[in-house]
Each structure stands twice: as C-alpha cells, then as structure tokens.
Amino acid sequence: FWLKVPGAMARWWIAAWAGAWGSTVDAPGLTALAVRFSDCPVTLRPQFRPSVYIYQAVLDFSMNSFAVDATPKSTSKVMNSDELWRTKLIEPGTSARVDVHVRSTLGTEIEATYSIIVARQNGTDNKLRALTVDDGSFTPTFNPRVEDYIVTLPASSDAAVLQFTPMDIGQGIDIVAVGGTERISRRLEAQPQHRASAAAFPISVGQSRTLKITVHPANEDPDPRHWRSYTLKISRAPCPPSSPLFAPDMGACSPTCNDGYFRDYGHSRCGRCAPLCLKCSRWSTCLVCEPSSWTKFRFITKSEGFCREVQVPWSYIIASSAAVMVTLATCCLFCCRAQPYGKRRIEISNTESDSDLDLQ
C-alpha cells in the first residue's frame, strides 16, 4: 500500500524498508547533483547527499541563467534529463523551482523526486559574508550587519592578514589602511562562489592601525548611501622585556638577532642587513660581507658601509679575446701562403764512378 503514498512519506517507507531488510529492492536515487552557471559551479545548500531531497541555490547578480546536472545510480534513470540540461534564464530578484524525477530500472516503477529552489540576487547587497584576520581575535564576533570591530593580534603576527568573503562575487571591495602607506583598492574578479580573498597589512610590534573596508553593491550603484563600510581597529601586542626584539626569520620575539639582521630597538624588531651583508650594526653599516668565489667568478667588495658585487665586463673580455684569436689566425694563414715550396736538389759527386751510378 505504501507505493500509493505520495511524496516524502513514500520515500521514508522506501528507505526504512530497504535499510531494515538488507535492500532486496534498490530505491531510485542520484549519485551527484549540481547547479551551474555556464561552467561556473553554484553552491548547493545543503551539500548533496543521496538521501536529501530538497536543496537551495543562490545565483550571483551577474549570473542570468543556470542549468542542472544530475547523475543517477546504476539502477536508476533520470526521467527529465533533457529539461534539466537546458539552460534556463532567470531575472534578478526572482526564483525558480526545478524538480529531478528519478525512476528505478529494476521493473518496480518506484520514483523519487529531488527539488532545487534557485534564486538570483538583485545586485543591491552591500554586506560581506565573512570577515576574519589571521590569528586575530574579533570584538564583537563578526556579523554582516555590524560595521565596527576591535581586533587584537599577538606579537608573533608581523602583519594583519585580512580574509573576506563577499555576498556576491560582483561586489566591489575597497580597502584602505589608516596609519600606514599601504592602500589596496580593487574590484573582485569572477571566481567560484564563496571563496575568500586576502590582503596583508604590516603592523609594527606594539603598534596599531585602522583598516576601512568599503563594499559596493554588484549593480555598481554610484550612490555612497548604498555602500557599506566596515572599520577594524587592529592592535599588535608588544614583545616581553626578556625578549624585546621580534625576529622575522624565527617568527617570534627574541633577546638577540641572528646573522643577517641587526638590533633595531626603535622598532622593537630585528632589521634585515643590506644585500650581500652577513653581519651589520645597522642597515647602512655592514661589518662582514659574503665571501667571494673564484670558481664562480663572483667577487664581493665593501664600500661606504655596503657590500657590492664587482661587475666583471665578461662581454667585453669575450669579444676582445675572440678578436685577438681571429687576428692571429688570419696572420698565420697569410704567412703560410706567402712562403713558396722549395725544389729538391740532388747532387752527384764527380768522384762517383759510372758503375756506381748504374747501381743507383
């Protein structure tokens, strides 16, 4: 009698009966289900499972159409596959329902239906889906509708690495760092949905700076009243007195600095020496340069506090050597041609007898 029960009740009876009795009847179903815009996948919620029959998918404002891909089990068949694969147009701010009808091929004529509600954004959303700072603690916890935050970083974080995910991939994101020279302003390019973008801003030990993130809607509305700005006041903890210098090569606070770095107490960090310098007291005062290498024809000298690599004019040396060799070869060839071949002379002594000549 359960075959006559429609919808979810019939599916429940199929699953319960098959699971309890070891499945002498294979219920119809899918092994894969996806929504796409052209070749760009659209996030399906919840994530597909063969036992879940109702889903939602949200298209970004720039996505004006969609199609559905459904792969049946080996013992099932999709009854309306031609309709699913056909591209469907959808207007901004509207939604459409797509049903996938699956039937068993074992002769039982049992059917199951998967439903997807597909909606397209209207392009006016100006919120971020997610916002984090690596190793940072947010106060309060991020909420897309809350715009002001305080973020605390440990001393071991040499930069504020911002991770943000837009609600719509067509949104424009402007990021401005106050209290520094860095500025990032860019329009997000098309990418898979819900993928985070990143931007890094250096922060000195024990210092603070403010990041302002402005979100422009995907419909490119020029009215600033329709934009949204998030403000992050980010502070980095100082190093402890026992290890007052942050060492970038170790990623931690340290009482001293390794070779290649100098103690910069003004910025509470180990500063990097100038190029080619192994030890220095400050960036412009090198004490020990990298060694020269005769086998590699690399020569390092120290001049005015900096290490410099001597530029050997190899191209000039090679060109000059080639010219000398060509000149020598030309001279040798000329001299050899100017010397005539001598004729061989044979003199016969008068004292030799005729008999001797005959014998010879």
Secondary structure, DSSP 8 states (H G I E B T S, - for coil): -GGGS-HHHHHHHHHHHHHHHT-SS----EEEEEEEETTEEE-EES---TT--EEEEEE-TT--EEEEEEEE-TTEEETTHHHHHS-EE--TT-EEEEEEEEEESSSS--EEEEEEEEEE--S----EEEEEETT-EEES---TT--EEEEEE-TT--EEEEEEEESSTT-EEEEEEETSS-EEEEE----STT--EEEEEE--TT-EEEEEEEEE-TT----GGG-EEEEEEEEE----TTS-EEETTTTEEESS--TTEEEETTTTEEEE--TTEEEEEETTEEEEE---BTTTTB-EEEETTEEEE----HHHHHHHHHHHHHHHHHHHHHHHHHS----------TTS-HHHHHH-
